[in-house]
């Protein structure tokens, strides 16, 4: 792993990048790898259950 690996931008869908999270299909284009990948936006993570 190099410093460039750590500084690489995470692939976000265009919808998430514009704040339209509900419209995101869950995929994004990774320009470095030149392939379709999962969107890495935090809106796709499952909320943690809160203990009562």
HTML snippet that shows the backbone in 3Dmol.js (N, CA, C, O; Angstrom):
<script src="https://3Dmol.org/build/3Dmol-min.js"></script>
<div id="view" style="width:600px;height:400px;position:relative"></div>
<script>
const pdb = `
ATOM      1  N   UNK A   1       0.851  -1.170   0.000  1.00  0.00           N
ATOM      2  CA  UNK A   1       0.000   0.000   0.000  1.00  0.00           C
ATOM      3  C   UNK A   1       0.900   1.238   0.000  1.00  0.00           C
ATOM      4  O   UNK A   1       1.898   1.303   0.719  1.00  0.00           O
ATOM      5  N   UNK A   2       0.528   2.198  -0.809  1.00  0.00           N
ATOM      6  CA  UNK A   2       1.308   3.428  -0.886  1.00  0.00           C
ATOM      7  C   UNK A   2       0.474   4.609  -0.400  1.00  0.00           C
ATOM      8  O   UNK A   2      -0.721   4.465  -0.142  1.00  0.00           O
ATOM      9  N   UNK A   3       1.094   5.756  -0.278  1.00  0.00           N
ATOM     10  CA  UNK A   3       0.374   6.963   0.133  1.00  0.00           C
ATOM     11  C   UNK A   3      -0.705   7.313  -0.892  1.00  0.00           C
ATOM     12  O   UNK A   3      -1.755   7.843  -0.529  1.00  0.00           O
ATOM     13  N   UNK A   4      -0.455   7.022  -2.158  1.00  0.00           N
ATOM     14  CA  UNK A   4      -1.449   7.302  -3.191  1.00  0.00           C
ATOM     15  C   UNK A   4      -2.708   6.481  -2.995  1.00  0.00           C
ATOM     16  O   UNK A   4      -3.803   6.950  -3.304  1.00  0.00           O
ATOM     17  N   UNK A   5      -2.573   5.259  -2.484  1.00  0.00           N
ATOM     18  CA  UNK A   5      -3.737   4.426  -2.211  1.00  0.00           C
ATOM     19  C   UNK A   5      -4.624   5.059  -1.150  1.00  0.00           C
ATOM     20  O   UNK A   5      -5.850   4.971  -1.224  1.00  0.00           O
ATOM     21  N   UNK A   6      -4.009   5.692  -0.170  1.00  0.00           N
ATOM     22  CA  UNK A   6      -4.768   6.303   0.917  1.00  0.00           C
ATOM     23  C   UNK A   6      -5.430   7.611   0.491  1.00  0.00           C
ATOM     24  O   UNK A   6      -6.452   7.999   1.058  1.00  0.00           O
ATOM     25  N   UNK A   7      -4.865   8.287  -0.490  1.00  0.00           N
ATOM     26  CA  UNK A   7      -5.383   9.584  -0.919  1.00  0.00           C
ATOM     27  C   UNK A   7      -6.300   9.497  -2.132  1.00  0.00           C
ATOM     28  O   UNK A   7      -6.787  10.521  -2.612  1.00  0.00           O
ATOM     29  N   UNK A   8      -6.540   8.290  -2.632  1.00  0.00           N
ATOM     30  CA  UNK A   8      -7.416   8.105  -3.783  1.00  0.00           C
ATOM     31  C   UNK A   8      -8.831   8.500  -3.425  1.00  0.00           C
ATOM     32  O   UNK A   8      -9.310   8.120  -2.357  1.00  0.00           O
ATOM     33  N   UNK A   9      -9.526   9.250  -4.275  1.00  0.00           N
ATOM     34  CA  UNK A   9     -10.909   9.608  -3.974  1.00  0.00           C
ATOM     35  C   UNK A   9     -11.810   8.372  -3.985  1.00  0.00           C
ATOM     36  O   UNK A   9     -11.649   7.480  -4.818  1.00  0.00           O
ATOM     37  N   UNK A  10     -12.736   8.336  -3.070  1.00  0.00           N
ATOM     38  CA  UNK A  10     -13.676   7.223  -2.999  1.00  0.00           C
ATOM     39  C   UNK A  10     -14.736   7.418  -4.075  1.00  0.00           C
ATOM     40  O   UNK A  10     -15.164   8.549  -4.308  1.00  0.00           O
ATOM     41  N   UNK A  11     -15.172   6.344  -4.739  1.00  0.00           N
ATOM     42  CA  UNK A  11     -16.173   6.505  -5.791  1.00  0.00           C
ATOM     43  C   UNK A  11     -17.580   6.755  -5.231  1.00  0.00           C
ATOM     44  O   UNK A  11     -18.152   5.913  -4.540  1.00  0.00           O
ATOM     45  N   UNK A  12     -18.108   7.918  -5.547  1.00  0.00           N
ATOM     46  CA  UNK A  12     -19.477   8.276  -5.175  1.00  0.00           C
ATOM     47  C   UNK A  12     -20.313   8.355  -6.441  1.00  0.00           C
ATOM     48  O   UNK A  12     -19.804   8.740  -7.494  1.00  0.00           O
ATOM     49  N   UNK A  13     -21.581   7.998  -6.355  1.00  0.00           N
ATOM     50  CA  UNK A  13     -22.460   8.165  -7.508  1.00  0.00           C
ATOM     51  C   UNK A  13     -22.669   9.657  -7.733  1.00  0.00           C
ATOM     52  O   UNK A  13     -22.544  10.440  -6.792  1.00  0.00           O
ATOM     53  N   UNK A  14     -22.981  10.064  -8.950  1.00  0.00           N
ATOM     54  CA  UNK A  14     -23.254  11.477  -9.201  1.00  0.00           C
ATOM     55  C   UNK A  14     -24.406  12.000  -8.343  1.00  0.00           C
ATOM     56  O   UNK A  14     -24.399  13.159  -7.928  1.00  0.00           O
ATOM     57  N   UNK A  15     -25.390  11.149  -8.079  1.00  0.00           N
ATOM     58  CA  UNK A  15     -26.522  11.573  -7.246  1.00  0.00           C
ATOM     59  C   UNK A  15     -26.068  11.901  -5.830  1.00  0.00           C
ATOM     60  O   UNK A  15     -26.447  12.941  -5.292  1.00  0.00           O
ATOM     61  N   UNK A  16     -25.269  11.043  -5.218  1.00  0.00           N
ATOM     62  CA  UNK A  16     -24.785  11.296  -3.859  1.00  0.00           C
ATOM     63  C   UNK A  16     -23.876  12.517  -3.824  1.00  0.00           C
ATOM     64  O   UNK A  16     -23.915  13.296  -2.871  1.00  0.00           O
ATOM     65  N   UNK A  17     -23.069  12.685  -4.847  1.00  0.00           N
ATOM     66  CA  UNK A  17     -22.174  13.839  -4.899  1.00  0.00           C
ATOM     67  C   UNK A  17     -22.955  15.145  -4.924  1.00  0.00           C
ATOM     68  O   UNK A  17     -22.456  16.176  -4.472  1.00  0.00           O
ATOM     69  N   UNK A  18     -24.186  15.110  -5.454  1.00  0.00           N
ATOM     70  CA  UNK A  18     -25.025  16.302  -5.524  1.00  0.00           C
ATOM     71  C   UNK A  18     -26.020  16.375  -4.372  1.00  0.00           C
ATOM     72  O   UNK A  18     -26.863  17.272  -4.334  1.00  0.00           O
ATOM     73  N   UNK A  19     -25.927  15.430  -3.427  1.00  0.00           N
ATOM     74  CA  UNK A  19     -26.819  15.439  -2.270  1.00  0.00           C
ATOM     75  C   UNK A  19     -28.169  14.796  -2.520  1.00  0.00           C
ATOM     76  O   UNK A  19     -29.079  14.943  -1.704  1.00  0.00           O
ATOM     77  N   UNK A  20     -28.322  14.085  -3.633  1.00  0.00           N
ATOM     78  CA  UNK A  20     -29.595  13.426  -3.970  1.00  0.00           C
ATOM     79  C   UNK A  20     -29.500  11.947  -3.597  1.00  0.00           C
ATOM     80  O   UNK A  20     -29.570  11.071  -4.459  1.00  0.00           O
ATOM     81  N   UNK A  21     -29.344  11.688  -2.315  1.00  0.00           N
ATOM     82  CA  UNK A  21     -29.077  10.327  -1.844  1.00  0.00           C
ATOM     83  C   UNK A  21     -30.211   9.357  -2.141  1.00  0.00           C
ATOM     84  O   UNK A  21     -29.951   8.184  -2.406  1.00  0.00           O
ATOM     85  N   UNK A  22     -31.449   9.806  -2.105  1.00  0.00           N
ATOM     86  CA  UNK A  22     -32.572   8.903  -2.372  1.00  0.00           C
ATOM     87  C   UNK A  22     -32.601   8.429  -3.816  1.00  0.00           C
ATOM     88  O   UNK A  22     -33.168   7.376  -4.111  1.00  0.00           O
ATOM     89  N   UNK A  23     -31.995   9.197  -4.721  1.00  0.00           N
ATOM     90  CA  UNK A  23     -31.982   8.836  -6.141  1.00  0.00           C
ATOM     91  C   UNK A  23     -30.823   7.915  -6.500  1.00  0.00           C
ATOM     92  O   UNK A  23     -30.772   7.403  -7.619  1.00  0.00           O
ATOM     93  N   UNK A  24     -29.897   7.693  -5.582  1.00  0.00           N
ATOM     94  CA  UNK A  24     -28.712   6.887  -5.865  1.00  0.00           C
ATOM     95  C   UNK A  24     -29.090   5.422  -6.090  1.00  0.00           C
ATOM     96  O   UNK A  24     -29.871   4.838  -5.339  1.00  0.00           O
ATOM     97  N   UNK A  25     -28.514   4.850  -7.145  1.00  0.00           N
ATOM     98  CA  UNK A  25     -28.773   3.437  -7.452  1.00  0.00           C
ATOM     99  C   UNK A  25     -27.863   2.505  -6.666  1.00  0.00           C
ATOM    100  O   UNK A  25     -28.038   1.287  -6.708  1.00  0.00           O
ATOM    101  N   UNK A  26     -26.884   3.073  -5.941  1.00  0.00           N
ATOM    102  CA  UNK A  26     -25.961   2.251  -5.163  1.00  0.00           C
ATOM    103  C   UNK A  26     -24.685   1.917  -5.894  1.00  0.00           C
ATOM    104  O   UNK A  26     -23.837   1.198  -5.365  1.00  0.00           O
ATOM    105  N   UNK A  27     -24.531   2.435  -7.125  1.00  0.00           N
ATOM    106  CA  UNK A  27     -23.320   2.176  -7.885  1.00  0.00           C
ATOM    107  C   UNK A  27     -22.636   3.493  -8.236  1.00  0.00           C
ATOM    108  O   UNK A  27     -23.264   4.552  -8.256  1.00  0.00           O
ATOM    109  N   UNK A  28     -21.343   3.404  -8.511  1.00  0.00           N
ATOM    110  CA  UNK A  28     -20.546   4.565  -8.893  1.00  0.00           C
ATOM    111  C   UNK A  28     -19.465   4.107  -9.860  1.00  0.00           C
ATOM    112  O   UNK A  28     -19.157   2.917  -9.939  1.00  0.00           O
ATOM    113  N   UNK A  29     -18.892   5.049 -10.591  1.00  0.00           N
ATOM    114  CA  UNK A  29     -17.812   4.719 -11.517  1.00  0.00           C
ATOM    115  C   UNK A  29     -16.481   5.011 -10.862  1.00  0.00           C
ATOM    116  O   UNK A  29     -16.235   6.133 -10.417  1.00  0.00           O
ATOM    117  N   UNK A  30     -15.620   4.011 -10.799  1.00  0.00           N
ATOM    118  CA  UNK A  30     -14.267   4.176 -10.281  1.00  0.00           C
ATOM    119  C   UNK A  30     -13.376   4.522 -11.469  1.00  0.00           C
ATOM    120  O   UNK A  30     -13.053   3.660 -12.286  1.00  0.00           O
ATOM    121  N   UNK A  31     -12.983   5.796 -11.559  1.00  0.00           N
ATOM    122  CA  UNK A  31     -12.201   6.251 -12.696  1.00  0.00           C
ATOM    123  C   UNK A  31     -10.797   5.663 -12.709  1.00  0.00           C
ATOM    124  O   UNK A  31     -10.220   5.492 -13.782  1.00  0.00           O
ATOM    125  N   UNK A  32     -10.235   5.351 -11.552  1.00  0.00           N
ATOM    126  CA  UNK A  32      -8.897   4.756 -11.502  1.00  0.00           C
ATOM    127  C   UNK A  32      -8.911   3.326 -12.021  1.00  0.00           C
ATOM    128  O   UNK A  32      -8.034   2.934 -12.790  1.00  0.00           O
ATOM    129  N   UNK A  33      -9.901   2.549 -11.603  1.00  0.00           N
ATOM    130  CA  UNK A  33      -9.997   1.151 -12.026  1.00  0.00           C
ATOM    131  C   UNK A  33     -10.762   1.007 -13.339  1.00  0.00           C
ATOM    132  O   UNK A  33     -10.733  -0.054 -13.962  1.00  0.00           O
ATOM    133  N   UNK A  34     -11.451   2.079 -13.762  1.00  0.00           N
ATOM    134  CA  UNK A  34     -12.252   2.091 -14.981  1.00  0.00           C
ATOM    135  C   UNK A  34     -13.311   0.987 -14.970  1.00  0.00           C
ATOM    136  O   UNK A  34     -13.434   0.200 -15.909  1.00  0.00           O
ATOM    137  N   UNK A  35     -14.076   0.960 -13.865  1.00  0.00           N
ATOM    138  CA  UNK A  35     -15.133  -0.044 -13.739  1.00  0.00           C
ATOM    139  C   UNK A  35     -16.232   0.443 -12.801  1.00  0.00           C
ATOM    140  O   UNK A  35     -16.028   1.363 -12.008  1.00  0.00           O
ATOM    141  N   UNK A  36     -17.387  -0.181 -12.903  1.00  0.00           N
ATOM    142  CA  UNK A  36     -18.526   0.126 -12.051  1.00  0.00           C
ATOM    143  C   UNK A  36     -18.334  -0.562 -10.701  1.00  0.00           C
ATOM    144  O   UNK A  36     -18.047  -1.758 -10.647  1.00  0.00           O
ATOM    145  N   UNK A  37     -18.492   0.192  -9.611  1.00  0.00           N
ATOM    146  CA  UNK A  37     -18.306  -0.339  -8.259  1.00  0.00           C
ATOM    147  C   UNK A  37     -19.463   0.128  -7.372  1.00  0.00           C
ATOM    148  O   UNK A  37     -20.308   0.913  -7.802  1.00  0.00           O
ATOM    149  N   UNK A  38     -19.489  -0.354  -6.155  1.00  0.00           N
ATOM    150  CA  UNK A  38     -20.495   0.090  -5.192  1.00  0.00           C
ATOM    151  C   UNK A  38     -20.206   1.518  -4.760  1.00  0.00           C
ATOM    152  O   UNK A  38     -19.046   1.881  -4.565  1.00  0.00           O
ATOM    153  N   UNK A  39     -21.240   2.329  -4.608  1.00  0.00           N
ATOM    154  CA  UNK A  39     -21.093   3.699  -4.125  1.00  0.00           C
ATOM    155  C   UNK A  39     -20.604   3.650  -2.676  1.00  0.00           C
ATOM    156  O   UNK A  39     -21.110   2.867  -1.872  1.00  0.00           O
ATOM    157  N   UNK A  40     -19.630   4.479  -2.351  1.00  0.00           N
ATOM    158  CA  UNK A  40     -19.047   4.450  -1.009  1.00  0.00           C
ATOM    159  C   UNK A  40     -19.599   5.534  -0.095  1.00  0.00           C
ATOM    160  O   UNK A  40     -19.043   5.785   0.974  1.00  0.00           O
ATOM    161  N   UNK A  41     -20.673   6.170  -0.498  1.00  0.00           N
ATOM    162  CA  UNK A  41     -21.281   7.221   0.324  1.00  0.00           C
ATOM    163  C   UNK A  41     -21.808   6.630   1.634  1.00  0.00           C
ATOM    164  O   UNK A  41     -22.311   5.506   1.656  1.00  0.00           O
ATOM    165  N   UNK A  42     -21.692   7.374   2.695  1.00  0.00           N
ATOM    166  CA  UNK A  42     -22.163   6.924   4.003  1.00  0.00           C
ATOM    167  C   UNK A  42     -23.663   6.731   4.091  1.00  0.00           C
ATOM    168  O   UNK A  42     -24.142   6.112   5.042  1.00  0.00           O
ATOM    169  N   UNK A  43     -24.426   7.244   3.124  1.00  0.00           N
ATOM    170  CA  UNK A  43     -25.883   7.087   3.171  1.00  0.00           C
ATOM    171  C   UNK A  43     -26.307   5.647   2.919  1.00  0.00           C
ATOM    172  O   UNK A  43     -27.463   5.297   3.155  1.00  0.00           O
ATOM    173  N   UNK A  44     -25.390   4.806   2.445  1.00  0.00           N
ATOM    174  CA  UNK A  44     -25.725   3.412   2.152  1.00  0.00           C
ATOM    175  C   UNK A  44     -25.467   2.474   3.320  1.00  0.00           C
ATOM    176  O   UNK A  44     -25.757   1.281   3.222  1.00  0.00           O
ATOM    177  N   UNK A  45     -24.935   2.976   4.411  1.00  0.00           N
ATOM    178  CA  UNK A  45     -24.679   2.128   5.564  1.00  0.00           C
ATOM    179  C   UNK A  45     -25.964   1.984   6.379  1.00  0.00           C
ATOM    180  O   UNK A  45     -26.771   2.909   6.470  1.00  0.00           O
ATOM    181  N   UNK A  46     -26.126   0.836   6.950  1.00  0.00           N
ATOM    182  CA  UNK A  46     -27.298   0.591   7.783  1.00  0.00           C
ATOM    183  C   UNK A  46     -27.143   1.341   9.100  1.00  0.00           C
ATOM    184  O   UNK A  46     -26.078   1.295   9.714  1.00  0.00           O
ATOM    185  N   UNK A  47     -28.191   2.031   9.541  1.00  0.00           N
ATOM    186  CA  UNK A  47     -28.088   2.710  10.846  1.00  0.00           C
ATOM    187  C   UNK A  47     -27.947   1.694  11.961  1.00  0.00           C
ATOM    188  O   UNK A  47     -28.558   0.627  11.926  1.00  0.00           O
ATOM    189  N   UNK A  48     -27.139   2.034  12.945  1.00  0.00           N
ATOM    190  CA  UNK A  48     -26.945   1.140  14.086  1.00  0.00           C
ATOM    191  C   UNK A  48     -28.145   1.229  15.013  1.00  0.00           C
ATOM    192  O   UNK A  48     -28.706   2.303  15.229  1.00  0.00           O
ATOM    193  N   UNK A  49     -28.519   0.102  15.547  1.00  0.00           N
ATOM    194  CA  UNK A  49     -29.639   0.073  16.495  1.00  0.00           C
ATOM    195  C   UNK A  49     -29.245   0.788  17.774  1.00  0.00           C
ATOM    196  O   UNK A  49     -28.120   0.652  18.255  1.00  0.00           O
ATOM    197  N   UNK A  50     -30.162   1.534  18.309  1.00  0.00           N
ATOM    198  CA  UNK A  50     -29.909   2.246  19.552  1.00  0.00           C
ATOM    199  C   UNK A  50     -30.531   1.453  20.685  1.00  0.00           C
ATOM    200  O   UNK A  50     -31.719   1.132  20.657  1.00  0.00           O
ATOM    201  N   UNK A  51     -29.715   1.138  21.687  1.00  0.00           N
ATOM    202  CA  UNK A  51     -30.218   0.387  22.849  1.00  0.00           C
ATOM    203  C   UNK A  51     -31.119   1.293  23.686  1.00  0.00           C
ATOM    204  O   UNK A  51     -30.793   2.449  23.953  1.00  0.00           O
ATOM    205  N   UNK A  52     -32.239   0.746  24.085  1.00  0.00           N
ATOM    206  CA  UNK A  52     -33.195   1.536  24.879  1.00  0.00           C
ATOM    207  C   UNK A  52     -32.905   1.418  26.352  1.00  0.00           C
ATOM    208  O   UNK A  52     -33.607   2.015  27.169  1.00  0.00           O
TER     209      UNK A  52
END
`;
const viewer = $3Dmol.createViewer("view");
viewer.addModel(pdb, "pdb");
viewer.setStyle({}, {cartoon: {color: "spectrum"}});
viewer.zoomTo();
viewer.render();
</script>
